[in-house]
Amino acid sequence: MQNILNYIDSKKDESLNELMEFLKIPSISSDSQYNNEMERCSKWLLEHLISIGLSDSKIIPTKGHPIIYSEWLNAGNDKPTVLIYGHYDVQPVDPIDLWKTPPFEPEIRNGKIFGRGTADDKGQLFTHIKAIESHLRINNSLPCNVKLLIEGEEEAGSSHLEEFILENQDLLKCDMALISDTEWFADGMPTICYGLRGISFIELTLIGPNRDLHSGSFGGAIENPANALCKLMTKLKDEYGRITIPGFYDDVLELSGQERLEFKKLPFNIKLYKQDLGIREILGEINYSTLERVWARPSLDINGMFSGYLGEGAKTVLPSKATVKFSMRLVPNQKAQDIARKAEKYLKSLIPPTMKAEIKILHGGNPVLVPMNSHEIKVAVKSMHEAFRKDVVFMREGGSIPITEIFQNVLKAPPVLMGFGLPSDNVHSPNESFSVENFWGGIKASAIFLNEIAK
């Protein structure tokens, strides 16, 4: 194993330069004007996988963006099969004026790589690709069987991956799913994530008059859809931070006393938390700590609202319609489909008689909870400890990786959430970044994991 770790060290600059090339491709999956770039990115990745020795690699078309599948199965039936999952698509870059450097011209500053997709998920995915390369270059083989499943629609709701998995269960059969799309609790504190929240995403549009109107000529005579929408949205949460959708909390799995105690042991500084976010005070569900609210309690948040005139200066318009996009983060044992139905029913009851409404269920995913004492998790802890030479902690995460639950329940593959991101990485925001040290350490952790799981 030491020869492999030495090889990883000798290829640091080369691996970093290759990642930079990967990051330069603006693979934004949710915006159709980038469809050609999505195709270019999938081809770049395919060629790279083949170049490192994964000749059984291919691009699989979908009704949306393509999936990349690769396998190396020469370790034998007596060795486990690890399915490595990641995604090559990235979030949109708005607001562009807040980026210090162009989002697709990656730059290293203060030990971090800045650019869209650095931490989510190109940089983290690339750690596994480089780990595989190191084994193949030194031993001309891998210690266990490996399958790579890399999608191009994670940031757009994994629209077609679930269908692909359901139709290709034999192809994807594996003993575990290794995923690196999560973050550490803090810089210098290697972390295994054992829980993810799910998500239910809804778009609601209220429609009033059949056209935009002059607010002077009509204001006060008819209801403004934007005003009505604001009023409606305030009814979705009460003064104690509880979501008011009937039946919303029916299946919520409460935190155990031991988990709450373990959360309290983590070095969370609420003063620094507020300082980093530039806020004066926190707000959330009553009787729960900040970590509990983010990791283990459901939430409901507006993600965007638009109506009327949004250009520079003033325009006295009374808009004909108003739209809100909002998401609900879910916890074990809530189900995204069930919550979406309950939310839709409640929204319909809140629509005022002055409005028509359109409700769209955009996408959803169920939450995940992983046993912390499983063999796979123990191997991940050992691999992280050896790679970073520091004690490993456990945490849940407030975000969602919807496909994780499908791996768990459809493929019966225990998920291993071994991420290398940091809370300061600005994922989904301007100036996204990824620690260079965590990139190199992540390659080592992945290489060690493949070696240890084979034992």
Secondary structure, DSSP 8 states (H G I E B T S, - for coil): -HHHHHHHHHTHHHHHHHHHHHHTS--BTT-GGGHHHHHHHHHHHHHHHHHTT--SEEEE--SSS-EEEEEE-TT-TTS-EEEEEEE--B----SGGG-SS-TTS-EEETTEEESTTIIIIIHHHHHHHHHHHHHHHHHSS-SSEEEEEEES-GGGT-TTHHHHHHH-TTTT--SEEEE---B-SBTTB-EEEEEE-EEEEEEEEEE-SSS-EEHHHHBTTB--HHHHHHHHHGGGB-TTS-B-STTTTTT-----HHHHHHHHHS---HHHHHHHHT-S----STT--HHHHHHHS-EEEEEEEEES--SSS---EE-SEEEEEEEEEE-TT--HHHHHHHHHHHHHHH--TT-EEEEEEEEEE--EE--TTSHHHHHHHHHHHHHH-S--EEEEESS--THHHHHHHTS---EEE---B-GGG-TTSTT-EEEHHHHHHHHHHHHHHHHHHT-
